[in-house]
Amino acid sequence: MKKLQLIDIVYKNAPDSQKVWIETTNKYWLDSDLKLFRKILENHVKHSKSLAYSILNQLPMKPRMAVDIGAGYGGVAINLALKQIRTIAVEPGRNERLVLRHFLKKYPKAKEYLSVVNGIAEKLPFAKNSVDLCIMSQVLEHVQDPKKTMSEIARVLKPGGYLHLSCPNYLFPAEQHYKILYFPLMPKRLFAAWALFLYRKLNIKNIKNTKIRDFSKVINFIDFVNYTTDKMVVKLCLKNNLKIVWSARDRQKNPFNQIVKHWQQNKTAFQILLIIVSLPVKFARSILAIIGILPMKLEYLVQKNLIFQVTNVS
């Protein structure tokens, strides 16, 4: 019997709606014989290492227990487990859990520290004040109820515990899953019609036989996506006794931060010239961040307050 491969689970044996989803959101499927797509899948854990380590580097100490909510294929969760952190990967998707368990066979040292749970963000199977670190990487836009999700995270986090949250900024005029231009916060029905026009009529992703393909998952995603914005995240944090310690938007709002980052890349006289030339771009970027259009990807480090404070958020 032929051994089941990752590419079989994710693409080859998937229903046509899943294949179309892959073809509209992932550029690697276009490669001949899916070789590059196969390679990207197999190296998912390695590619996730930098994200896992960057999250840990933002924390004042190593967490004892971490929960990756909407863990997907488990790249971040496995890397945390390899650092000997007790980690629980919460993932509602059956295929995603199959892929995650496939990776665990390749990384046996992670097995001792990692558990995989079939669960949803709105109902986390953990006790109150029991988790040091929650991670939600590109998940908030997919959940059924963002308010309940953030309430659950606040419930399970220990006082002083952290949440690392990232999500698309839907005020930016490009949808990040499909990588297509769109009018920010446009009505879902209009967005769906626009996406179908680009994929079926113009066929911008070179999909074969578009007239008979199943685009239902593309449409369902648009119907149920949450238009995440910085204002939305800030409001949810305030309501749930969560303090934003750091955010990508706040960092980008300050042009001085951009200058320092530019200088640290290469401390030379020529770099000073490049910084001077790029100042108009940096100030323009700061203005776009102030009004909420940038950054394209929202990212936050959030801490649960040690003392509960009642906050009224209208």
N, C-alpha and C positions, 0 to 999 in steps of 0.2 A: 504494500500500500504506500502510495506517495506521501511523504511527510508534508504536513501543512506548513506553508510558509507565511510570513507576515503579509506579503503582497496578496496572498489568497484571501486572508481575512479582511484586509483593508479595502482591496479593490477587485481582484479577479472574480471572487465568489460572491461579491456583494450585489444587491439589487441595483437596477439601472439608476434609480434615484441617487444612491450613494456614489455610483461611478460619476454621474454628472456633477455632484457636489465636489468630488475630488478634482474633476476636470475644470471646474470654474474657480476653485480656490487655491489650487496647487500647481505651480508652473512646472514641477519636475515630472509630471505624468507624460509630458509631451516627448520626452526622450525616447529614442527607439528601443523597443523591447522592454520599456519601463526600467532600464538598468539604473538610471540615476535616481528615480523614485524609490526603487528597491534599496539602494545604498543609503539614501536619506533616512528611510524607515529603520534600517538595521543599526544605524549610528545615532538614533534618537537620544539615547541615554548620554552618549558622549557630548552631543550638541547641547544638552540641557545642563551640563555641568557648570558652565559659566553663570547661568541664571541662578542655580541653587547656591553657588558660592557667593554671588553678589548679594543675595538675600541675607545669608549668614553674616557677611561682613558688615552689614548695617546694624546688626544687633550688638548690644553691650556684652552679652554672654551667650554661650552655646545653649540652645533650648533642650530641655529633657524630653519633651513630647511635642511633635509637630503634626499638623493635619493639613494635607493637601486636598482642598475641596475642588471637585471637578478635575481630578488628577489626569484625565486623559490616558495617554500611553505610559504615564508614570515616570518620565525622565527625571523630573525634579525630585519626586518622592524617593526614587532609588538612589539618587546622589546624596540625599540627606541620610538615608539608611546606611550608605557606605561610610558616612562620617560618624557612625554609631549613635545616631539620634533615633529614638523610638518614634517611628513615623507611621501614620495611617493614611492611606490613599482612599478617599471617598469618590467613587465614580459610578454613576447610574447606567452607563452604557455597557452592554454585554460585550460587544466586540472590543471596546477599549480595555476592559478588564482582561480579556483573552490575550491581547497584545502585551499588556503589563505583565501578566504571568509568564509569557514567553520570554520577556526580558529578564525576569527574575531567575530563570534557568541559566542565563548567561552571566548573571551576577549573584552567585550563591551566597556571597558574604553579606548581601543586603537582606537575605531572607530572615535572619534572626531578629532584625530590627523593623521590618516592614510588614504591615498587614493591609490587605485589600478588602474594602467594604463596599457593598452595593448600597448606596444611599444618595440622598439629595441634600442640597444646601439648606433648604427650608426646614429640614428635620434631621439635625445632626445627632448621631447615636452616642453622645458623650455627656458625662455629668457636668453640672454647673461648675465653673471655675477650675477646670481640669487640664486645659491646654496652654502650653507656653507660646506656641506659634501657629497661626493659621495662614495658609497661602491660598489666594484666589487669583490665578493667572489667566486672564482673558476668559473669565467665567461669568462675571456679574451681568453681562449683556445677554447671557443665555438662560438665566434662572427664571422660573415662573413668577417669583415674588421677591424683588430686591429688598423690600422693607423687612419681610420675614427672614430673609437670608442674613442681613446685617444684624437683626435682633438675635438670631441663633449664634452668630459669631461672638457677639457681645456676651451672650449667656455662657458659652463654653470656655472663653478665654479667662485665664487667671487675671486678677488685678495686676496691672503692670505687664501683662502679656501683649504680644504683638500680632498684627495682621499685615501681611504684605499683599497689596492689592494692585492689580493692573487691569486695564480695560480700554477699549477704543474710545476716542473722543469723537462723539458724533456731531460736534460742531465743526470738525474739520471736513472740508468738502470732498472727501474720498472715503468710500466704505472699505475697511481694512481687510475683511475676509475675502471679498470679491475683487478688491483692488480696482474699483471703478469710481469715476467721478459721480457725485450726486449732490443734490441740494440739501444742506444740513437740516435734519429733522423733518424732511418732507413726508407727507402722508404715506403710510405703508403701501396702500394700493397703487399709488403712483410710482413708488420706488420699485415695486414688483414688476409693473409694466415696463419701466425703464430698464431693469435688469434683463427681462426677457427679450426686449428689443435689441439690446447689446449682444446677448448670447445667441439668440435664435436668428434674428434678421441680419445683423452685422457679423455675427460669429467671430467676435474678437479673440476667442480662445481656441479657434480652429478645432472645434468639436465636430466629430463626424456624425452625419445623419441627424442634424438638430431637429428636424420636423417630427421625427418619431421617438426622440429621446424623452425621458421622464425628468422634467424639471420641478417636480413637486417638492423636493427637499429644499431647493433654492427658494421657492415661494414660501414654504413653511417657515424657513429661517427668518425671512423678512417679516412675515406676519407676527412672529412671536419675539423678535429681538427687542431688547430694551435699549432705548437711545441713551446710553450712558454719557454723562457730562460731568465736568468738575463740580458744578453747582449741585448736581444730584448726589454725588459722593460726599461732599462736605455736609450737606443736609442730613444724610443718613448717619454719618459719623456723630454729628452733634446730638441727634435724637437718641443714640444708643450709647452715650457715655464713652465715646471713642475719640481720642485726640490725634490729629494728624501731626506727626513728628516731622515728616519730610514729604515733599511732593515734587514731581518733575516739573509741574507748572510753576510753582513758586520759584524754583531754581532758574527756570527760563525767563521769568518775568524780570529778573535782575541782569542787565547787560554786563555788569562787572563779573558775575559768575561765568558768563560765556567767555569773557576775555581771559580770566584766570585759567579756565579749562583749555583754551586755545594755546596759551603760553606754555602750559605744562606739557603739551605734546612735543614741543621742540624749542628749547630755550636758547635761541640764537638771535642774532641781529636781524636776519632775514625774516624771522618769525614776527618780529616787531612790525616790520613793514606790512606783512600779511594781515596782522591784526588791525592796523590803521586802515588799510584798504577795505577790510570787511566790516568796519564799524557801522556803516549804514544798514547792512544786512542784520547785524546783531541788534540794533535798536528797533528795526522793523519787526524782528522776531519777538522782541520783548513786548512790543505793542500788541502783536497778535496773541501773545500769551496772556496779557492783561485782560483782553476782551474775550478770552476763552477759546479761540480758534486753535491755538497751539497749547501744548504739544499734541501731535497726532495720536500718540499713545499715552494715556494717563497712567501714572504710577505713584503709589503712596506707601509710606510706612506709617502704620497707625498703631497707637498704644491704648489699651484699656486703662482708664483712669483708676488710680488706687482708691480714691474716695468717690463714691457715687454722687453725682450732681444732677439735680432735676433741671432739664433744659427744655424750654418751650420752643418748638419749631413749628411755625405756621405753615 
